[in-house]
Amino acid sequence: MNSTEKIINKLKLVKDGFKPIRQEAQVYISSHSQEECLNLAYQLYTSTIYQARMMATLIMASFASRDPKVFAFLRNTVSKDPDWRTQEMLAMAFNQYCQDIGYEKAITDIKDWLKDKNHNVRRAVTEGLRIWTHRDYFKQHPDLAIALLSSLKNDEHEYVRKSVGNALRDISRFHKELVARELSTWDKTDKKITYTYTRACKFIKN
């Protein structure tokens, strides 16, 4: 049994929560070179074991800002993973990338991913940056965070709209007037928009 197989067998034992897998990824990253980490990540991602693909995604997250090929792999390959837990790791990975290069510098990538045809890519942004206004740059520019999220208020995929609504709800705890002003412009005769609205306005109505 090689070292990769040993890691996979260990990961298979993790049944609940993301923390053990995140810890395993961090321990490996702290004691190995970038080349070794990425070699392991690509090997793990070929596994049928979802926990292995989760760890692979988390390892890649640490190097996405340094290697465009890794960033592209996250967007083009990991986003197509059928397991929802791996998609949660993708959201974390996108936020890690933005944090590493700086949220202001990442605006171009954020806008680009929000326009992607794959709903998992779009959702990685809306979900990964929560709470948006707790992130550097968006703390000073909550209006931009609200505008970027609101651009997907009528997204074709419910998975994305739910994330958008929840993210705006989070922001409304700290910027109620800004979110309320944005929501007042929405066409609530549109069923897709209404779906998002009902989540976004939870704390505003109260």
C-alpha positions in Angstrom: 0.0 0.0 0.0 1.5 3.3 -1.1 1.3 6.6 0.9 -1.6 7.9 -1.2 -3.7 4.8 -0.5 -2.9 5.1 3.2 -4.2 8.7 3.2 -7.4 7.7 1.3 -8.0 4.8 3.8 -7.7 7.3 6.7 -10.0 9.8 5.0 -12.6 7.1 4.4 -13.1 6.9 8.2 -14.3 10.6 8.3 -18.1 10.4 8.1 -19.2 13.8 9.5 -18.0 17.3 9.2 -15.3 19.0 7.2 -12.8 19.8 10.0 -10.9 16.5 10.1 -10.3 16.7 6.4 -9.2 20.3 6.6 -6.8 19.4 9.4 -5.4 16.5 7.4 -4.8 18.8 4.4 -3.2 21.5 6.5 -0.8 19.0 8.2 0.3 17.7 4.8 0.8 21.1 3.3 2.9 22.2 6.3 5.3 19.4 5.9 5.6 19.1 2.1 6.7 21.1 -0.9 4.3 22.7 -3.3 5.2 20.1 -5.9 4.6 17.2 -3.5 1.3 18.7 -2.4 0.0 19.2 -5.9 1.1 15.7 -6.9 -0.8 14.3 -4.1 -3.8 16.5 -4.8 -4.1 15.4 -8.4 -3.8 11.7 -7.3 -6.4 12.1 -4.6 -8.8 13.8 -7.1 -8.9 10.6 -9.2 -10.3 8.7 -6.3 -13.9 7.5 -6.2 -13.8 8.4 -2.5 -15.4 11.8 -2.0 -13.4 12.5 1.1 -10.2 12.2 -1.0 -11.5 14.6 -3.5 -12.4 17.0 -0.7 -8.9 17.0 0.6 -7.5 17.4 -3.0 -9.6 20.5 -3.4 -8.4 22.0 -0.1 -4.8 21.3 -1.0 -5.3 23.0 -4.4 -6.9 26.0 -2.7 -3.5 26.8 -1.0 -1.7 27.0 -4.3 -4.4 28.4 -6.7 -3.1 31.9 -6.3 0.4 30.8 -7.4 -0.5 28.5 -10.2 -3.0 29.4 -12.9 -3.3 25.7 -13.9 -4.5 24.8 -10.4 -7.0 27.7 -10.4 -8.3 26.5 -13.8 -8.6 22.9 -12.5 -10.8 24.1 -9.7 -13.1 26.0 -12.0 -13.2 23.5 -14.9 -12.9 20.1 -13.2 -13.8 20.3 -9.5 -16.9 22.3 -10.3 -18.3 19.3 -12.1 -17.8 17.0 -9.2 -21.1 15.2 -8.4 -20.7 15.3 -4.6 -22.1 18.3 -2.8 -19.4 18.1 -0.1 -16.7 18.6 -2.7 -18.6 21.6 -3.9 -18.5 23.0 -0.4 -14.7 22.6 -0.6 -14.7 24.5 -3.9 -16.5 27.4 -2.3 -13.8 27.4 0.4 -11.1 27.2 -2.2 -12.4 30.2 -4.1 -12.5 32.3 -1.0 -9.0 31.2 -0.2 -7.8 32.3 -3.6 -9.5 35.7 -3.2 -8.0 36.1 0.3 -4.5 35.2 -1.0 -4.5 37.7 -3.8 -6.6 40.3 -2.1 -10.4 40.7 -2.5 -10.1 44.0 -4.4 -7.7 42.4 -6.9 -10.0 39.4 -7.1 -13.0 41.4 -8.3 -12.3 40.5 -11.9 -12.3 36.8 -11.1 -15.4 37.2 -8.9 -17.3 38.8 -11.7 -16.0 36.2 -14.2 -17.0 33.2 -12.0 -20.4 34.8 -11.4 -21.1 34.7 -15.1 -19.9 31.1 -15.6 -22.3 28.7 -17.3 -21.8 26.1 -14.6 -24.0 26.8 -11.6 -21.5 25.2 -9.2 -18.9 27.9 -10.3 -21.4 30.7 -9.7 -22.4 29.2 -6.3 -18.8 28.8 -5.3 -18.5 32.6 -5.3 -21.8 33.4 -3.6 -21.3 30.8 -0.9 -17.5 30.9 -0.6 -17.3 34.6 0.3 -20.0 34.5 3.0 -20.2 36.6 5.1 -19.2 38.9 2.2 -19.0 42.1 4.3 -16.7 40.4 6.8 -14.1 40.1 4.0 -11.4 42.7 3.4 -12.4 45.3 0.8 -16.1 44.4 1.0 -16.1 45.7 4.6 -15.5 49.1 3.1 -17.7 48.5 0.0 -20.8 46.6 1.1 -22.8 48.2 -1.7 -20.6 46.4 -4.2 -21.1 43.1 -2.4 -24.8 43.6 -2.5 -24.8 44.5 -6.2 -22.7 41.5 -7.2 -24.9 39.1 -5.3 -28.1 40.7 -6.6 -27.0 40.2 -10.2 -27.9 36.5 -9.6 -31.3 37.1 -7.9 -33.1 35.4 -10.8 -30.4 32.8 -11.5 -31.8 29.8 -13.4 -30.6 27.4 -10.7 -32.3 27.3 -7.3 -29.1 26.1 -5.7 -27.5 29.5 -6.6 -30.6 31.6 -5.7 -30.7 30.0 -2.3 -27.1 30.9 -1.7 -27.6 34.5 -3.0 -30.6 35.0 -0.7 -28.8 33.6 2.3 -25.7 35.8 1.6 -27.8 38.9 1.4 -29.6 37.9 4.6 -26.2 37.7 6.3 -25.3 41.2 5.0 -28.6 42.6 6.2 -27.6 42.0 9.8 -25.0 44.7 9.4 -26.3 46.8 6.5 -30.0 46.6 6.8 -30.8 49.8 5.0 -28.5 49.0 2.0 -30.0 45.6 1.5 -33.6 46.9 2.0 -32.9 49.6 -0.6 -31.7 46.9 -3.1 -34.6 44.6 -2.4 -37.1 47.4 -2.9 -36.1 47.5 -6.6 -36.8 43.8 -7.3 -39.7 42.6 -9.4 -41.4 40.2 -7.0 -43.8 39.1 -9.7 -41.0 37.0 -11.0 -41.1 33.6 -9.2 -37.3 33.2 -9.3 -36.7 36.6 -7.8 -39.4 36.0 -5.1 -37.6 32.8 -4.1 -34.4 34.8 -3.5 -36.3 37.7 -1.9 -38.0 35.6 0.7 -34.5 34.5 2.0 -32.8 37.9 1.7 -35.5 39.8 3.6 -35.8 37.6 6.7 -34.2 40.1 9.1 -35.5 43.2 7.3 -39.1 42.2 7.9 -38.3 41.8 11.6 
